[in-house]
């Protein structure tokens, strides 16, 4: 398939969160992560240290939607951490990497855990996949008195034009506008937010690998995947003039929100 230039008039997302026409559509999209956990762990970035420091005083932590443990690893030292994820493949990788962490297969809306048992509940790269009302209620149920709820996202910083083009070609999750607020139901109230920008050194090969961890790619046909790869090759090698294997800084932004009971 010959590379074909992507449309030129891209604009960053104006949404506070991705939209799904139905609950079933949201669940079907999220189910893409039932596969590809090893590739996910290798390609996805960790979180700035400031994120885990937001719950520094917690001795028991529940990490919901933990995936392969990108945030869990930073939370684990010196704490009793329980990780929850519905994907058996994600749970497999997490157990192998962090054997000291208890891993539970479940969703944010239905936690098989006892009431008032965690000082902090964290959700990294997760909250946009859940029913916010039901997940807020479950977090309230399992949080101990004085417990905190921490939501965090790593997002490509699409204020850089080449990154915006990359996100559009690869459907890489530019679905939270800069400065967005997450939807969280009572009794949770925002106490503090953290917004920071940083760079991750990557190679051009890493950019292809990162694209292959997105729900769009995981659910796509081979024809669609070939089109994504062709457009990405055109963008990186012809439009930007990069060479295969070249190292470059990939800009990210991190948005984190700490909630307490109102």
N, C-alpha and C positions, 0 to 999 in steps of 0.2 A: 504494500500500500504506500503510495507516495505521500510525503508530508504535505499538509495543507495549512496555510496560515490561519490561525485562530482569529476571530473577530477582534477589531482593534479598540472599540469603544467600551471598555470594561469600566464598571463602577463598583466600588466596595459595597458590601451588603448594608442595607439600612434596617435590617431586622434585629430584634432583641434576642431571637432564638429561631431555630429552624421550624418550619411549619409542616404538619402532616395532615392530610385530609381526614384521616380516621385513626382511631387507636390501633386498628389492625395494620395500617400502613406504617405507623411508627414502629410497631413490634417487628414487622417483617423487615424493615430497614435495619433495625438493631440486631436482628438475628444473623446478619452477615458476619458478625464477629464470632460466630461459632467455629470459624476456621481461621487459619493464618496467624496463630498466636506467636510462633517463633519469629516470623517476619515482622510482626507488629512490635515485638520487644526490641528487635535490632534496629528498627527504623525510627520509632517514636522517641522524642526527647524526654528527659526527666524534667522536674520542676525546680525553679529557683529555690534556694534554701529558705528564703523568707516565707514561702508558703507553709511548710511544715512548722515553722516557728510561730505561726499564728495560733497553734494549739500546743505550745510548749509546756503548758502546765498540766496537760491531761496525762493520766497514768493508764487509762484504758481507752482504746480508740477502735472504732468500727469504720473500716474503709470500704465504702459501698461502690460497686462497679470498679473494683480494684484492677481488673484486667490482668496484666502480667506483673503488676506490683511496682509500677513506675513511681507512684507516690508512697506506696506501702513501705518500700525500702527505707525511705527517709523517716517515716514515722516509727519504725520498729525499735530502734535502739533504746533500751531503758523503759520500754512500755509493753503492756499486754495488748497486742493488736490482733483483731479478727478481720479478715478480708472476705468480702462477699462479691460474687460475680455469677451470673447465670450461665456463662459459657464454659463447657467442660474443657475446651482447648486452652482458654485463658487460665483456668484453675490449674491445669496440668503444669503449665510453665511457671506459674506463681509458686506452687508447692515445691517444684524442683529448685527454684532460686532461693526461696525463703522458707526453709523447713520449720523454722521456729514460729511461723505465723499460722494460726488456725484459719483454714479456708472453708467457706460455706457456699454451696451453690444455691443462690436465691436472688430475688430482685428487690429493689428499693421499696416497692409497694407491699411486699409480703415477706417480712423478715422472721425467720424461725428462731427468734432470740427473746430472752426474758426482758421484762420491763425494767426501766431505770438502771441499766447495766453498763453504760458507757459515758465517760467524761466528755468525749468528743466523737462526732460523726463526720467523716470526710467523704466527699464525692468529687473526684477529679476526672474531667472529661466524660462526665456521666449524666449530669442533671437534665440535659436536653433530650435524653432518651427515656425519661421517666414521666409518669403522671405526677406533676408537681404537688397537687393536693394530697394524693394518697401517700406519696413519699414524705411530704412534710409531716403528716400525721404519724407515720411509722417512726420517723426520726424523733418526734416528740415522745413517743411511747418508750423507746429504748434508751433515750438520753437520761442520765442521772440528774438529780437536782443540780442546777448550775451548769448543765451540759451545754456544749457549743455545737454548731453545725457549720462546717466549712465546705464551700463550693469553689472549685478552681477549674480554669481552662487554660491550656496552651493553644494559641491561635497564630497562624502565620500573619506576620505584620504586612498587610497588603497596602500600607501607605507607600511601599516601594513598588513602582510600576511593574517590574519584572516578576515580583512575587505575586501580585494580583493576577497577572497573566497566567502564572503557574497554577494558582489556585483555581482559576476558571477552567483551564485545560484538564486538570486532574480531578476536579470536583473535590477540592481538598478542604472543605469545611469553613469557608468564609461565610458563616451564617450568623455571627454575632457582631453587630456593629461596634466600633470602638466606643467605649463608654457605656455599654449596655448594662441594664440591671437584670438579674435573674428573677424568675417568678418563684416566690416561696410563700407558702400559706401560713396563716396564724397557727400557733402562737409565736412563730419565729419573727424576729425583728433584726434588721441589719445593725451591727455594732461597728464594723470596720471593713474597709475594702483596701485591697492592694492592687495596684496596676503598675506593671513594670515592663520594660522592653529589653531584649538581649539578643545575642547572636549565637548560633550554633555552627561551627565549622562542618561543612559537608562536602562531598564530592558530587559530581554530576550523576554518578551511579547511585549515590544515596537518594537523590531526588526521584529517580525512577522507583527505587525501593519504597520510598515514603508514599508515593502515589498508589502502590499496590497494597497499602494497609487501609485504604479508605473504603467505607461501605459501598460507595459507587463502584469501585473496581471489583470488590469481592462479589458483587451481585451481577456484574456485567458479563455479556457474552464475549467470546474470543474476538469477534469482529470489533466490538466496541473497545476492548482493551488495545487492539492493534491500532485503532484510530487515535486513542489517547497517546500511545507511545510515539506514533508518527508525528503528531502535533507537538509533543514535548521535544522530540529531537529537533524539529524545525525551530522551535522557540529558543532552545538552549544553544544549538550549534550553528544555526544559520542566522537567526535574528540577533542573538547576543554575542556570537563569535567565540563561544567557549569551546574547549576541546574535551573529549571523553576523559574522565578521571580527574579533571581540574578541581581544585579545592576552592570553595568560595564561602562567604559568610551568609547563612540563611537567617533572616530576621524573624524573630518571634515576639509576640506580646503575651504576657500572662495576666489574667484577671482572676482575682481571688476575693471571696466574700465571707466574712465571719458573722454568723447570726447567733443571737441568744434569745431565750424566751422573753416575750414582751410582758 
